[in-house]
Amino acid sequence: MPRYGFKDNKETMKIFVLFVMRHILEPVTLEEMSEIVLIDDNMNYFLFAESVAELAEFELLLKEPGKGGGPVYTLSPRGYNVLLAMERKLSYSLRRAAQETVLEVLPRLRRKARIRTEVLMRGEEPMARLVITDGQDPVLHIELMSVTRERALKMCDTFRHNAEAVFDGVLSLLLDTEEEN
């Protein structure tokens, strides 16, 4: 596996972050961005985090509050213009590796963002809230009472791993037009 680490080269890391963000069309958390940017074990997380903070400070990345409470980032128009002027400083192999990583990681991040679960308490009763969204609006919203909080947590975990199958099963049952004899 090729090694792309930047050692202490913050300028290259900043350009690389901007390059990656150009390929991500939706807001991402720092953690999600790191899954894409830190493509080998020779890259420094702290250099990455400092670079993102400075890019946000200079408004090359837009930092906004996310739905989960933490910040999310997008590429600003100014950041895009800086990237156009600087991206040739990145090697072709590094740019190619970043594009491949985005294609691999982004679908997983999108799926994760569209599936929401939580355990609520309704009085003394725990309840699992299971939601699939289209990015904004719920496509499937189920609330199930549970005997224990642990069981509600298990329902949430199972739903996160099998949301598509649950959706397909519910839809199949609701749309089954064959009459039973």
Secondary structure, 3 states (H helix, E strand, C coil): CCCCCCCCCHHHHHHHHHHHHHCCCCCECHHHHHHHHCCCCCCCHHHHHHHHHHHHHCCCEEEEECCCCCEEEEECHHHHHHHHHHHHHCCHHHHHHHHHHHHHHHHHHHHHHHEEEEEEEECCEEEEEEEEECCCCEEEEEEEECCCHHHHHHHHHHHHHHHHHHHHHHHHHHHCCCCCC
